[in-house]
Amino acid sequence: MLVVQSAQAVIAIHGEYGTLSEIAHALKLGIPVVGLHTWDLAKDGEERHAITRAHTPQEAWKRPCP
C-alpha cells in the first residue's frame, strides 16, 4: 500500500490477489490504473471500466489516464 500511496499512477501487469489489492488501493485513493493483461473489475454483475487498458508495455507507459 505504501508504494501505491506514493505513486502518481499505477501499471498493473498480470497479477494475483496482491495485484488486485494494489489496484483496489489505487482506485480508492483516486490514483489512475493502467492494466496490462490484468484483472477485470465488476460490481453487481456489471463490468466497471476503472482500469485503462494497454496491450504492450510501451502502450502502458504512454497511456493517458482519465
Predicted model as a PDB file, atoms N, CA, C, CB and O in Angstrom, pLDDT in the B-factor column:
MODEL        1                                                                  
ATOM      1  N   MET A   1       0.817  -1.192   0.000  1.00 83.00           N  
ATOM      2  CA  MET A   1       0.000   0.000   0.000  1.00 83.00           C  
ATOM      3  C   MET A   1       0.865   1.261   0.000  1.00 83.00           C  
ATOM      4  CB  MET A   1      -0.932  -0.005   1.202  1.00 83.00           C  
ATOM      5  O   MET A   1       0.476   2.275  -0.580  1.00 83.00           O  
ATOM      6  N   LEU A   2       2.014   1.211   0.634  1.00 87.00           N  
ATOM      7  CA  LEU A   2       2.893   2.380   0.662  1.00 87.00           C  
ATOM      8  C   LEU A   2       3.388   2.749  -0.726  1.00 87.00           C  
ATOM      9  CB  LEU A   2       4.077   2.126   1.577  1.00 87.00           C  
ATOM     10  O   LEU A   2       3.507   3.930  -1.052  1.00 87.00           O  
ATOM     11  N   VAL A   3       3.676   1.753  -1.540  1.00 88.00           N  
ATOM     12  CA  VAL A   3       4.122   2.015  -2.914  1.00 88.00           C  
ATOM     13  C   VAL A   3       2.999   2.691  -3.692  1.00 88.00           C  
ATOM     14  CB  VAL A   3       4.560   0.697  -3.621  1.00 88.00           C  
ATOM     15  O   VAL A   3       3.237   3.657  -4.416  1.00 88.00           O  
ATOM     16  N   VAL A   4       1.793   2.194  -3.545  1.00 93.00           N  
ATOM     17  CA  VAL A   4       0.647   2.767  -4.262  1.00 93.00           C  
ATOM     18  C   VAL A   4       0.402   4.203  -3.809  1.00 93.00           C  
ATOM     19  CB  VAL A   4      -0.621   1.913  -4.037  1.00 93.00           C  
ATOM     20  O   VAL A   4       0.137   5.074  -4.638  1.00 93.00           O  
ATOM     21  N   GLN A   5       0.486   4.458  -2.517  1.00 94.00           N  
ATOM     22  CA  GLN A   5       0.228   5.804  -1.994  1.00 94.00           C  
ATOM     23  C   GLN A   5       1.218   6.831  -2.519  1.00 94.00           C  
ATOM     24  CB  GLN A   5       0.272   5.791  -0.482  1.00 94.00           C  
ATOM     25  O   GLN A   5       0.887   8.012  -2.621  1.00 94.00           O  
ATOM     26  N   SER A   6       2.417   6.400  -2.852  1.00 93.00           N  
ATOM     27  CA  SER A   6       3.436   7.337  -3.305  1.00 93.00           C  
ATOM     28  C   SER A   6       3.442   7.508  -4.831  1.00 93.00           C  
ATOM     29  CB  SER A   6       4.800   6.872  -2.835  1.00 93.00           C  
ATOM     30  O   SER A   6       4.250   8.269  -5.364  1.00 93.00           O  
ATOM     31  N   ALA A   7       2.551   6.808  -5.528  1.00 92.00           N  
ATOM     32  CA  ALA A   7       2.546   6.827  -6.996  1.00 92.00           C  
ATOM     33  C   ALA A   7       1.614   7.895  -7.555  1.00 92.00           C  
ATOM     34  CB  ALA A   7       2.140   5.463  -7.534  1.00 92.00           C  
ATOM     35  O   ALA A   7       0.615   8.256  -6.933  1.00 92.00           O  
ATOM     36  N   GLN A   8       1.959   8.393  -8.743  1.00 92.00           N  
ATOM     37  CA  GLN A   8       1.063   9.283  -9.483  1.00 92.00           C  
ATOM     38  C   GLN A   8       0.122   8.470 -10.364  1.00 92.00           C  
ATOM     39  CB  GLN A   8       1.871  10.283 -10.340  1.00 92.00           C  
ATOM     40  O   GLN A   8      -0.965   8.927 -10.714  1.00 92.00           O  
ATOM     41  N   ALA A   9       0.548   7.266 -10.716  1.00 93.00           N  
ATOM     42  CA  ALA A   9      -0.255   6.318 -11.493  1.00 93.00           C  
ATOM     43  C   ALA A   9       0.321   4.926 -11.228  1.00 93.00           C  
ATOM     44  CB  ALA A   9      -0.245   6.668 -13.047  1.00 93.00           C  
ATOM     45  O   ALA A   9       1.459   4.792 -10.779  1.00 93.00           O  
ATOM     46  N   VAL A  10      -0.473   3.898 -11.509  1.00 94.00           N  
ATOM     47  CA  VAL A  10      -0.066   2.514 -11.278  1.00 94.00           C  
ATOM     48  C   VAL A  10      -0.250   1.730 -12.572  1.00 94.00           C  
ATOM     49  CB  VAL A  10      -0.885   1.869 -10.113  1.00 94.00           C  
ATOM     50  O   VAL A  10      -1.272   1.866 -13.245  1.00 94.00           O  
ATOM     51  N   ILE A  11       0.737   0.913 -12.920  1.00 95.00           N  
ATOM     52  CA  ILE A  11       0.595  -0.024 -14.028  1.00 95.00           C  
ATOM     53  C   ILE A  11       0.497  -1.420 -13.430  1.00 95.00           C  
ATOM     54  CB  ILE A  11       1.797   0.087 -15.044  1.00 95.00           C  
ATOM     55  O   ILE A  11       1.438  -1.897 -12.795  1.00 95.00           O  
ATOM     56  N   ALA A  12      -0.639  -2.071 -13.631  1.00 96.00           N  
ATOM     57  CA  ALA A  12      -0.870  -3.418 -13.125  1.00 96.00           C  
ATOM     58  C   ALA A  12      -0.595  -4.408 -14.251  1.00 96.00           C  
ATOM     59  CB  ALA A  12      -2.326  -3.578 -12.577  1.00 96.00           C  
ATOM     60  O   ALA A  12      -1.212  -4.338 -15.314  1.00 96.00           O  
ATOM     61  N   ILE A  13       0.341  -5.335 -14.009  1.00 95.00           N  
ATOM     62  CA  ILE A  13       0.743  -6.312 -15.019  1.00 95.00           C  
ATOM     63  C   ILE A  13       0.386  -7.708 -14.534  1.00 95.00           C  
ATOM     64  CB  ILE A  13       2.262  -6.210 -15.324  1.00 95.00           C  
ATOM     65  O   ILE A  13       0.848  -8.152 -13.483  1.00 95.00           O  
ATOM     66  N   HIS A  14      -0.442  -8.391 -15.311  1.00 95.00           N  
ATOM     67  CA  HIS A  14      -0.933  -9.734 -14.947  1.00 95.00           C  
ATOM     68  C   HIS A  14      -1.404  -9.687 -13.504  1.00 95.00           C  
ATOM     69  CB  HIS A  14       0.183 -10.836 -15.138  1.00 95.00           C  
ATOM     70  O   HIS A  14      -2.228  -8.842 -13.157  1.00 95.00           O  
ATOM     71  N   GLY A  15      -0.904 -10.567 -12.664  1.00 92.00           N  
ATOM     72  CA  GLY A  15      -1.133 -10.439 -11.237  1.00 92.00           C  
ATOM     73  C   GLY A  15      -2.013 -11.483 -10.601  1.00 92.00           C  
ATOM     74  O   GLY A  15      -2.825 -12.156 -11.236  1.00 92.00           O  
ATOM     75  N   GLU A  16      -1.803 -11.573  -9.322  1.00 95.00           N  
ATOM     76  CA  GLU A  16      -2.584 -12.438  -8.446  1.00 95.00           C  
ATOM     77  C   GLU A  16      -3.372 -11.534  -7.495  1.00 95.00           C  
ATOM     78  CB  GLU A  16      -1.660 -13.449  -7.653  1.00 95.00           C  
ATOM     79  O   GLU A  16      -3.676 -10.390  -7.836  1.00 95.00           O  
ATOM     80  N   TYR A  17      -3.699 -12.038  -6.317  1.00 96.00           N  
ATOM     81  CA  TYR A  17      -4.514 -11.266  -5.384  1.00 96.00           C  
ATOM     82  C   TYR A  17      -3.787 -10.041  -4.840  1.00 96.00           C  
ATOM     83  CB  TYR A  17      -4.948 -12.143  -4.240  1.00 96.00           C  
ATOM     84  O   TYR A  17      -4.438  -9.049  -4.513  1.00 96.00           O  
ATOM     85  N   GLY A  18      -2.471 -10.076  -4.733  1.00 94.00           N  
ATOM     86  CA  GLY A  18      -1.724  -8.907  -4.290  1.00 94.00           C  
ATOM     87  C   GLY A  18      -1.861  -7.758  -5.274  1.00 94.00           C  
ATOM     88  O   GLY A  18      -1.988  -6.601  -4.874  1.00 94.00           O  
ATOM     89  N   THR A  19      -1.834  -8.079  -6.561  1.00 95.00           N  
ATOM     90  CA  THR A  19      -2.024  -7.062  -7.592  1.00 95.00           C  
ATOM     91  C   THR A  19      -3.438  -6.498  -7.517  1.00 95.00           C  
ATOM     92  CB  THR A  19      -1.751  -7.648  -8.993  1.00 95.00           C  
ATOM     93  O   THR A  19      -3.634  -5.291  -7.658  1.00 95.00           O  
ATOM     94  N   LEU A  20      -4.409  -7.353  -7.300  1.00 96.00           N  
ATOM     95  CA  LEU A  20      -5.796  -6.903  -7.162  1.00 96.00           C  
ATOM     96  C   LEU A  20      -5.924  -5.947  -5.978  1.00 96.00           C  
ATOM     97  CB  LEU A  20      -6.747  -8.109  -6.985  1.00 96.00           C  
ATOM     98  O   LEU A  20      -6.621  -4.936  -6.062  1.00 96.00           O  
ATOM     99  N   SER A  21      -5.258  -6.269  -4.892  1.00 96.00           N  
ATOM    100  CA  SER A  21      -5.272  -5.406  -3.709  1.00 96.00           C  
ATOM    101  C   SER A  21      -4.667  -4.046  -4.015  1.00 96.00           C  
ATOM    102  CB  SER A  21      -4.516  -6.066  -2.556  1.00 96.00           C  
ATOM    103  O   SER A  21      -5.203  -3.020  -3.597  1.00 96.00           O  
ATOM    104  N   GLU A  22      -3.551  -4.028  -4.743  1.00 96.00           N  
ATOM    105  CA  GLU A  22      -2.913  -2.761  -5.109  1.00 96.00           C  
ATOM    106  C   GLU A  22      -3.802  -1.952  -6.048  1.00 96.00           C  
ATOM    107  CB  GLU A  22      -1.549  -3.017  -5.768  1.00 96.00           C  
ATOM    108  O   GLU A  22      -3.877  -0.730  -5.928  1.00 96.00           O  
ATOM    109  N   ILE A  23      -4.470  -2.616  -6.972  1.00 96.00           N  
ATOM    110  CA  ILE A  23      -5.411  -1.931  -7.863  1.00 96.00           C  
ATOM    111  C   ILE A  23      -6.515  -1.285  -7.031  1.00 96.00           C  
ATOM    112  CB  ILE A  23      -6.016  -2.919  -8.905  1.00 96.00           C  
ATOM    113  O   ILE A  23      -6.859  -0.122  -7.243  1.00 96.00           O  
ATOM    114  N   ALA A  24      -7.064  -2.035  -6.093  1.00 96.00           N  
ATOM    115  CA  ALA A  24      -8.148  -1.520  -5.249  1.00 96.00           C  
ATOM    116  C   ALA A  24      -7.694  -0.317  -4.437  1.00 96.00           C  
ATOM    117  CB  ALA A  24      -8.663  -2.615  -4.312  1.00 96.00           C  
ATOM    118  O   ALA A  24      -8.413   0.678  -4.354  1.00 96.00           O  
ATOM    119  N   HIS A  25      -6.522  -0.393  -3.844  1.00 97.00           N  
ATOM    120  CA  HIS A  25      -5.999   0.734  -3.060  1.00 97.00           C  
ATOM    121  C   HIS A  25      -5.826   1.963  -3.948  1.00 97.00           C  
ATOM    122  CB  HIS A  25      -4.651   0.359  -2.397  1.00 97.00           C  
ATOM    123  O   HIS A  25      -6.208   3.066  -3.559  1.00 97.00           O  
ATOM    124  N   ALA A  26      -5.255   1.779  -5.132  1.00 96.00           N  
ATOM    125  CA  ALA A  26      -5.039   2.906  -6.036  1.00 96.00           C  
ATOM    126  C   ALA A  26      -6.375   3.551  -6.420  1.00 96.00           C  
ATOM    127  CB  ALA A  26      -4.283   2.445  -7.300  1.00 96.00           C  
ATOM    128  O   ALA A  26      -6.518   4.772  -6.357  1.00 96.00           O  
ATOM    129  N   LEU A  27      -7.343   2.733  -6.816  1.00 96.00           N  
ATOM    130  CA  LEU A  27      -8.632   3.279  -7.232  1.00 96.00           C  
ATOM    131  C   LEU A  27      -9.326   4.000  -6.080  1.00 96.00           C  
ATOM    132  CB  LEU A  27      -9.531   2.167  -7.769  1.00 96.00           C  
ATOM    133  O   LEU A  27      -9.938   5.050  -6.275  1.00 96.00           O  
ATOM    134  N   LYS A  28      -9.229   3.436  -4.891  1.00 96.00           N  
ATOM    135  CA  LYS A  28      -9.849   4.058  -3.716  1.00 96.00           C  
ATOM    136  C   LYS A  28      -9.217   5.417  -3.412  1.00 96.00           C  
ATOM    137  CB  LYS A  28      -9.722   3.133  -2.492  1.00 96.00           C  
ATOM    138  O   LYS A  28      -9.895   6.328  -2.938  1.00 96.00           O  
ATOM    139  N   LEU A  29      -7.908   5.551  -3.689  1.00 96.00           N  
ATOM    140  CA  LEU A  29      -7.195   6.801  -3.447  1.00 96.00           C  
ATOM    141  C   LEU A  29      -7.287   7.765  -4.632  1.00 96.00           C  
ATOM    142  CB  LEU A  29      -5.741   6.510  -3.138  1.00 96.00           C  
ATOM    143  O   LEU A  29      -6.765   8.877  -4.563  1.00 96.00           O  
ATOM    144  N   GLY A  30      -7.947   7.350  -5.718  1.00 95.00           N  
ATOM    145  CA  GLY A  30      -8.085   8.207  -6.890  1.00 95.00           C  
ATOM    146  C   GLY A  30      -6.851   8.235  -7.778  1.00 95.00           C  
ATOM    147  O   GLY A  30      -6.678   9.155  -8.577  1.00 95.00           O  
ATOM    148  N   ILE A  31      -5.987   7.219  -7.639  1.00 95.00           N  
ATOM    149  CA  ILE A  31      -4.775   7.121  -8.449  1.00 95.00           C  
ATOM    150  C   ILE A  31      -5.111   6.321  -9.708  1.00 95.00           C  
ATOM    151  CB  ILE A  31      -3.599   6.451  -7.645  1.00 95.00           C  
ATOM    152  O   ILE A  31      -5.649   5.219  -9.601  1.00 95.00           O  
ATOM    153  N   PRO A  32      -4.810   6.846 -10.889  1.00 94.00           N  
ATOM    154  CA  PRO A  32      -5.130   6.141 -12.131  1.00 94.00           C  
ATOM    155  C   PRO A  32      -4.392   4.800 -12.239  1.00 94.00           C  
ATOM    156  CB  PRO A  32      -4.785   7.019 -13.331  1.00 94.00           C  
ATOM    157  O   PRO A  32      -3.245   4.669 -11.813  1.00 94.00           O  
ATOM    158  N   VAL A  33      -5.076   3.819 -12.814  1.00 95.00           N  
ATOM    159  CA  VAL A  33      -4.512   2.483 -13.003  1.00 95.00           C  
ATOM    160  C   VAL A  33      -4.551   2.131 -14.484  1.00 95.00           C  
ATOM    161  CB  VAL A  33      -5.284   1.424 -12.164  1.00 95.00           C  
ATOM    162  O   VAL A  33      -5.596   2.228 -15.128  1.00 95.00           O  
ATOM    163  N   VAL A  34      -3.398   1.720 -15.021  1.00 96.00           N  
ATOM    164  CA  VAL A  34      -3.317   1.186 -16.382  1.00 96.00           C  
ATOM    165  C   VAL A  34      -3.080  -0.312 -16.243  1.00 96.00           C  
ATOM    166  CB  VAL A  34      -2.168   1.887 -17.232  1.00 96.00           C  
ATOM    167  O   VAL A  34      -2.193  -0.729 -15.499  1.00 96.00           O  
ATOM    168  N   GLY A  35      -3.853  -1.117 -16.943  1.00 95.00           N  
ATOM    169  CA  GLY A  35      -3.745  -2.569 -16.850  1.00 95.00           C  
ATOM    170  C   GLY A  35      -3.155  -3.188 -18.095  1.00 95.00           C  
ATOM    171  O   GLY A  35      -3.560  -2.872 -19.214  1.00 95.00           O  
ATOM    172  N   LEU A  36      -2.198  -4.070 -17.895  1.00 96.00           N  
ATOM    173  CA  LEU A  36      -1.577  -4.820 -18.978  1.00 96.00           C  
ATOM    174  C   LEU A  36      -1.844  -6.294 -18.720  1.00 96.00           C  
ATOM    175  CB  LEU A  36      -0.038  -4.524 -19.082  1.00 96.00           C  
ATOM    176  O   LEU A  36      -1.126  -6.930 -17.949  1.00 96.00           O  
ATOM    177  N   HIS A  37      -2.874  -6.844 -19.362  1.00 96.00           N  
ATOM    178  CA  HIS A  37      -3.274  -8.253 -19.181  1.00 96.00           C  
ATOM    179  C   HIS A  37      -3.518  -8.551 -17.703  1.00 96.00           C  
ATOM    180  CB  HIS A  37      -2.185  -9.211 -19.745  1.00 96.00           C  
ATOM    181  O   HIS A  37      -2.961  -9.500 -17.151  1.00 96.00           O  
ATOM    182  N   THR A  38      -4.342  -7.745 -17.082  1.00 96.00           N  
ATOM    183  CA  THR A  38      -4.591  -7.902 -15.652  1.00 96.00           C  
ATOM    184  C   THR A  38      -6.073  -8.089 -15.371  1.00 96.00           C  
ATOM    185  CB  THR A  38      -4.061  -6.696 -14.883  1.00 96.00           C  
ATOM    186  O   THR A  38      -6.841  -8.405 -16.279  1.00 96.00           O  
ATOM    187  N   TRP A  39      -6.469  -7.902 -14.154  1.00 96.00           N  
ATOM    188  CA  TRP A  39      -7.819  -8.141 -13.680  1.00 96.00           C  
ATOM    189  C   TRP A  39      -8.871  -7.334 -14.436  1.00 96.00           C  
ATOM    190  CB  TRP A  39      -7.898  -7.828 -12.222  1.00 96.00           C  
ATOM    191  O   TRP A  39      -8.608  -6.230 -14.913  1.00 96.00           O  
ATOM    192  N   ASP A  40     -10.073  -7.913 -14.532  1.00 94.00           N  
ATOM    193  CA  ASP A  40     -11.271  -7.207 -14.961  1.00 94.00           C  
ATOM    194  C   ASP A  40     -12.089  -6.959 -13.701  1.00 94.00           C  
ATOM    195  CB  ASP A  40     -12.089  -8.025 -16.050  1.00 94.00           C  
ATOM    196  O   ASP A  40     -12.146  -7.822 -12.825  1.00 94.00           O  
ATOM    197  N   LEU A  41     -12.706  -5.825 -13.598  1.00 94.00           N  
ATOM    198  CA  LEU A  41     -13.479  -5.491 -12.412  1.00 94.00           C  
ATOM    199  C   LEU A  41     -14.960  -5.417 -12.750  1.00 94.00           C  
ATOM    200  CB  LEU A  41     -13.002  -4.167 -11.810  1.00 94.00           C  
ATOM    201  O   LEU A  41     -15.339  -4.929 -13.814  1.00 94.00           O  
ATOM    202  N   ALA A  42     -15.795  -5.905 -11.834  1.00 94.00           N  
ATOM    203  CA  ALA A  42     -17.243  -5.836 -11.990  1.00 94.00           C  
ATOM    204  C   ALA A  42     -17.872  -5.545 -10.635  1.00 94.00           C  
ATOM    205  CB  ALA A  42     -17.807  -7.155 -12.590  1.00 94.00           C  
ATOM    206  O   ALA A  42     -17.317  -5.884  -9.590  1.00 94.00           O  
ATOM    207  N   LYS A  43     -19.032  -4.914 -10.672  1.00 91.00           N  
ATOM    208  CA  LYS A  43     -19.798  -4.661  -9.459  1.00 91.00           C  
ATOM    209  C   LYS A  43     -21.251  -4.958  -9.784  1.00 91.00           C  
ATOM    210  CB  LYS A  43     -19.609  -3.183  -8.943  1.00 91.00           C  
ATOM    211  O   LYS A  43     -21.781  -4.480 -10.787  1.00 91.00           O  
ATOM    212  N   ASP A  44     -21.889  -5.742  -8.942  1.00 93.00           N  
ATOM    213  CA  ASP A  44     -23.277  -6.134  -9.159  1.00 93.00           C  
ATOM    214  C   ASP A  44     -23.483  -6.749 -10.544  1.00 93.00           C  
ATOM    215  CB  ASP A  44     -24.192  -4.929  -8.985  1.00 93.00           C  
ATOM    216  O   ASP A  44     -24.517  -6.547 -11.181  1.00 93.00           O  
ATOM    217  N   GLY A  45     -22.470  -7.510 -10.998  1.00 91.00           N  
ATOM    218  CA  GLY A  45     -22.557  -8.203 -12.263  1.00 91.00           C  
ATOM    219  C   GLY A  45     -22.290  -7.359 -13.494  1.00 91.00           C  
ATOM    220  O   GLY A  45     -22.349  -7.860 -14.617  1.00 91.00           O  
ATOM    221  N   GLU A  46     -21.995  -6.068 -13.290  1.00 93.00           N  
ATOM    222  CA  GLU A  46     -21.718  -5.185 -14.422  1.00 93.00           C  
ATOM    223  C   GLU A  46     -20.249  -4.792 -14.421  1.00 93.00           C  
ATOM    224  CB  GLU A  46     -22.614  -3.926 -14.372  1.00 93.00           C  
ATOM    225  O   GLU A  46     -19.687  -4.417 -13.392  1.00 93.00           O  
ATOM    226  N   GLU A  47     -19.637  -4.889 -15.605  1.00 92.00           N  
ATOM    227  CA  GLU A  47     -18.221  -4.548 -15.735  1.00 92.00           C  
ATOM    228  C   GLU A  47     -17.997  -3.073 -15.431  1.00 92.00           C  
ATOM    229  CB  GLU A  47     -17.709  -4.884 -17.145  1.00 92.00           C  
ATOM    230  O   GLU A  47     -18.756  -2.209 -15.868  1.00 92.00           O  
ATOM    231  N   ARG A  48     -16.946  -2.809 -14.679  1.00 92.00           N  
ATOM    232  CA  ARG A  48     -16.536  -1.432 -14.380  1.00 92.00           C  
ATOM    233  C   ARG A  48     -15.280  -1.139 -15.181  1.00 92.00           C  
ATOM    234  CB  ARG A  48     -16.289  -1.219 -12.840  1.00 92.00           C  
ATOM    235  O   ARG A  48     -14.359  -1.955 -15.214  1.00 92.00           O  
ATOM    236  N   HIS A  49     -15.236  -0.006 -15.812  1.00 92.00           N  
ATOM    237  CA  HIS A  49     -14.097   0.359 -16.649  1.00 92.00           C  
ATOM    238  C   HIS A  49     -13.175   1.316 -15.905  1.00 92.00           C  
ATOM    239  CB  HIS A  49     -14.574   0.993 -17.967  1.00 92.00           C  
ATOM    240  O   HIS A  49     -12.812   2.374 -16.419  1.00 92.00           O  
ATOM    241  N   ALA A  50     -12.806   0.933 -14.696  1.00 94.00           N  
ATOM    242  CA  ALA A  50     -11.967   1.774 -13.843  1.00 94.00           C  
ATOM    243  C   ALA A  50     -10.493   1.675 -14.223  1.00 94.00           C  
ATOM    244  CB  ALA A  50     -12.152   1.388 -12.382  1.00 94.00           C  
ATOM    245  O   ALA A  50      -9.698   2.549 -13.876  1.00 94.00           O  
ATOM    246  N   ILE A  51     -10.128   0.608 -14.935  1.00 95.00           N  
ATOM    247  CA  ILE A  51      -8.736   0.387 -15.331  1.00 95.00           C  
ATOM    248  C   ILE A  51      -8.597   0.732 -16.806  1.00 95.00           C  
ATOM    249  CB  ILE A  51      -8.290  -1.092 -15.056  1.00 95.00           C  
ATOM    250  O   ILE A  51      -9.330   0.208 -17.644  1.00 95.00           O  
ATOM    251  N   THR A  52      -7.655   1.615 -17.123  1.00 94.00           N  
ATOM    252  CA  THR A  52      -7.348   1.938 -18.513  1.00 94.00           C  
ATOM    253  C   THR A  52      -6.525   0.788 -19.082  1.00 94.00           C  
ATOM    254  CB  THR A  52      -6.579   3.308 -18.635  1.00 94.00           C  
ATOM    255  O   THR A  52      -5.514   0.409 -18.489  1.00 94.00           O  
ATOM    256  N   ARG A  53      -6.929   0.230 -20.206  1.00 94.00           N  
ATOM    257  CA  ARG A  53      -6.272  -0.952 -20.779  1.00 94.00           C  
ATOM    258  C   ARG A  53      -5.126  -0.589 -21.712  1.00 94.00           C  
ATOM    259  CB  ARG A  53      -7.282  -1.795 -21.529  1.00 94.00           C  
ATOM    260  O   ARG A  53      -5.182   0.400 -22.443  1.00 94.00           O  
ATOM    261  N   ALA A  54      -4.081  -1.417 -21.667  1.00 95.00           N  
ATOM    262  CA  ALA A  54      -2.953  -1.315 -22.594  1.00 95.00           C  
ATOM    263  C   ALA A  54      -2.644  -2.720 -23.101  1.00 95.00           C  
ATOM    264  CB  ALA A  54      -1.690  -0.664 -21.905  1.00 95.00           C  
ATOM    265  O   ALA A  54      -2.943  -3.706 -22.427  1.00 95.00           O  
ATOM    266  N   HIS A  55      -2.043  -2.812 -24.293  1.00 94.00           N  
ATOM    267  CA  HIS A  55      -1.746  -4.119 -24.891  1.00 94.00           C  
ATOM    268  C   HIS A  55      -0.261  -4.441 -24.929  1.00 94.00           C  
ATOM    269  CB  HIS A  55      -2.296  -4.176 -26.284  1.00 94.00           C  
ATOM    270  O   HIS A  55       0.120  -5.597 -25.116  1.00 94.00           O  
ATOM    271  N   THR A  56       0.579  -3.429 -24.752  1.00 95.00           N  
ATOM    272  CA  THR A  56       2.030  -3.632 -24.723  1.00 95.00           C  
ATOM    273  C   THR A  56       2.618  -2.807 -23.578  1.00 95.00           C  
ATOM    274  CB  THR A  56       2.685  -3.236 -26.092  1.00 95.00           C  
ATOM    275  O   THR A  56       1.984  -1.860 -23.113  1.00 95.00           O  
ATOM    276  N   PRO A  57       3.817  -3.153 -23.123  1.00 93.00           N  
ATOM    277  CA  PRO A  57       4.451  -2.332 -22.087  1.00 93.00           C  
ATOM    278  C   PRO A  57       4.643  -0.879 -22.530  1.00 93.00           C  
ATOM    279  CB  PRO A  57       5.796  -2.931 -21.702  1.00 93.00           C  
ATOM    280  O   PRO A  57       4.473   0.043 -21.732  1.00 93.00           O  
ATOM    281  N   GLN A  58       4.993  -0.678 -23.787  1.00 93.00           N  
ATOM    282  CA  GLN A  58       5.189   0.677 -24.296  1.00 93.00           C  
ATOM    283  C   GLN A  58       3.881   1.474 -24.245  1.00 93.00           C  
ATOM    284  CB  GLN A  58       5.731   0.633 -25.736  1.00 93.00           C  
ATOM    285  O   GLN A  58       3.870   2.650 -23.880  1.00 93.00           O  
ATOM    286  N   GLU A  59       2.800   0.824 -24.612  1.00 92.00           N  
ATOM    287  CA  GLU A  59       1.493   1.477 -24.573  1.00 92.00           C  
ATOM    288  C   GLU A  59       1.093   1.794 -23.131  1.00 92.00           C  
ATOM    289  CB  GLU A  59       0.425   0.587 -25.241  1.00 92.00           C  
ATOM    290  O   GLU A  59       0.535   2.858 -22.860  1.00 92.00           O  
ATOM    291  N   ALA A  60       1.375   0.878 -22.212  1.00 91.00           N  
ATOM    292  CA  ALA A  60       1.054   1.112 -20.798  1.00 91.00           C  
ATOM    293  C   ALA A  60       1.810   2.324 -20.263  1.00 91.00           C  
ATOM    294  CB  ALA A  60       1.389  -0.135 -19.954  1.00 91.00           C  
ATOM    295  O   ALA A  60       1.257   3.121 -19.505  1.00 91.00           O  
ATOM    296  N   TRP A  61       3.049   2.458 -20.651  1.00 89.00           N  
ATOM    297  CA  TRP A  61       3.882   3.566 -20.172  1.00 89.00           C  
ATOM    298  C   TRP A  61       3.378   4.904 -20.705  1.00 89.00           C  
ATOM    299  CB  TRP A  61       5.346   3.354 -20.587  1.00 89.00           C  
ATOM    300  O   TRP A  61       3.405   5.910 -19.996  1.00 89.00           O  
ATOM    301  N   LYS A  62       2.916   4.913 -21.959  1.00 86.00           N  
ATOM    302  CA  LYS A  62       2.492   6.163 -22.607  1.00 86.00           C  
ATOM    303  C   LYS A  62       1.011   6.450 -22.456  1.00 86.00           C  
ATOM    304  CB  LYS A  62       2.832   6.121 -24.064  1.00 86.00           C  
ATOM    305  O   LYS A  62       0.558   7.549 -22.777  1.00 86.00           O  
ATOM    306  N   ARG A  63       0.250   5.478 -21.972  1.00 70.00           N  
ATOM    307  CA  ARG A  63      -1.205   5.569 -21.928  1.00 70.00           C  
ATOM    308  C   ARG A  63      -1.669   6.744 -21.071  1.00 70.00           C  
ATOM    309  CB  ARG A  63      -1.796   4.269 -21.395  1.00 70.00           C  
ATOM    310  O   ARG A  63      -1.284   6.851 -19.907  1.00 70.00           O  
ATOM    311  N   PRO A  64      -2.482   7.612 -21.630  1.00 63.00           N  
ATOM    312  CA  PRO A  64      -3.043   8.684 -20.790  1.00 63.00           C  
ATOM    313  C   PRO A  64      -4.098   8.107 -19.859  1.00 63.00           C  
ATOM    314  CB  PRO A  64      -3.655   9.817 -21.666  1.00 63.00           C  
ATOM    315  O   PRO A  64      -4.891   7.255 -20.259  1.00 63.00           O  
ATOM    316  N   CYS A  65      -4.104   8.554 -18.665  1.00 60.00           N  
ATOM    317  CA  CYS A  65      -5.095   8.093 -17.691  1.00 60.00           C  
ATOM    318  C   CYS A  65      -6.183   9.142 -17.557  1.00 60.00           C  
ATOM    319  CB  CYS A  65      -4.438   7.805 -16.312  1.00 60.00           C  
ATOM    320  O   CYS A  65      -5.937  10.339 -17.704  1.00 60.00           O  
ATOM    321  N   PRO A  66      -7.393   8.670 -17.274  1.00 56.00           N  
ATOM    322  CA  PRO A  66      -8.508   9.618 -17.107  1.00 56.00           C  
ATOM    323  C   PRO A  66      -8.286  10.538 -15.927  1.00 56.00           C  
ATOM    324  CB  PRO A  66      -9.824   8.870 -16.930  1.00 56.00           C  
ATOM    325  O   PRO A  66      -9.125  11.394 -15.645  1.00 56.00           O  
TER     326      PRO A  66                                                      
ENDMDL                                                                          
END                                                                             
